Amino acid sequence: MKLYKIQLLLLICFSIFNSNAQEVLTLEDAVKIALENNYEIKISKNDLRIDQSNVAYGNAGMLPKLTANVVDNNNVQNTSQTRIDGTVNELDNAKNNNLTYGVGLDWTIFDGFKMFAKLDQLKALQKLGEAELKLTIITKISDVNATYYDLVQQQQQLAALDSSIVISNQRVALAQNRYTIGKASKLEVLNAQVDLNTDTTMLLRQKELYANTKTLLNQILARDPKTEFKVIEQITVDDKLLLPELQSLAEKQNPVLEAQILNKKVAELQLKQVKGDRYPVLRLNSAYNFSESESSLGFVTQSSAKGFNYGFTATLNLFDGFAQNRNEKIAKIQIENSTIAIEQQTQALATTLTTSYQTYLTNLELSKLEEKNEAIAKQNLDITLEKFRIGTIATLEFRTAQLNYINAKVRNSNAQFQAKLSEIALKELAGNLTF
């Protein structure tokens, strides 16, 4: 018996040493790694960089276009010319060359204010990209939080199962000693061993789940799936959240609602561009060109010219088969749809917040209740264990107390986890998740 206790103590110490040797990954560290490494966040950041690059005067059509051109035409022909005096000139393989090159400038100086609306639309699309990036970040950080605290509760359950195995080992040793001195039957020893094996099986399954969840978190953090770490031991739930404050925050910074509002802005600016087609378009154009030509046959065998030309072009759509009216009507419908989408999202957000908050309150109460249940189950186990050691209660009664305690610890851990998930969900909806 004494040797067994020494071995058990060494085993527990070895387990504690191995556990402490692992890196302790805090939630803050996990969030930081995700912000730097997560693939979806990286892609969303690059999408925003594209939107930022698109916000340019040139992309809106406000800047002139400068082009260079070279045209070189050459031909070889068998040529026959009859002059006015009847003289005929013939030449085989006559060469003719025409070379023109220069630079040209084209600048739209008025297009019905379409270019200004286009620039504002590009800016709105940039803000939309920022909202989409924020949504991606909040979603992934929410995943990090949920997975992290899932590991915390699983780690707590592992500790509970470890405690159960310690107790079951004690029970096997006590049963074996009682059997040796003739105070217990072989059946009691076998039952104790079966219960120990059952607890061991549960521990192995829990370890499997814990390892797989760690792999999942490593995936979210975009690092080696085999990276070893441990998490903190306790779950702390913010029990001070208030629904009116959450609703106020959500109306201001929920990224989905923000995106819907920006989509309406984009649609309104699209209508401005469409209306711009009712106005004339005025373009300035100029060029400086060089030209050279050679001819093997003719009055002029060689010529060259250079010079500057300039002018303007004005166009006005007089009739386009009612396409203008149709396009404006469609643009207005798109604005109306955007308005409806905002109203829909506002209502959905309010509904989700209300139901999620009720779940949050319920989970807080359940967490408090399960905490009390665990304390009661622990007291019951301590009393039962002492009675079992002196042989005043049956094995079944002790096993029941043991299972009640383990189940109470698991339920308490899960209740804390569910309350934490409710908190995370509310902060995600409010756009107030820390990162």
Order of alpha helices (4+ residues) and beta strands (2+ residues): alpha-alpha-alpha-beta-beta-alpha-alpha-alpha-alpha-beta-beta-alpha-alpha
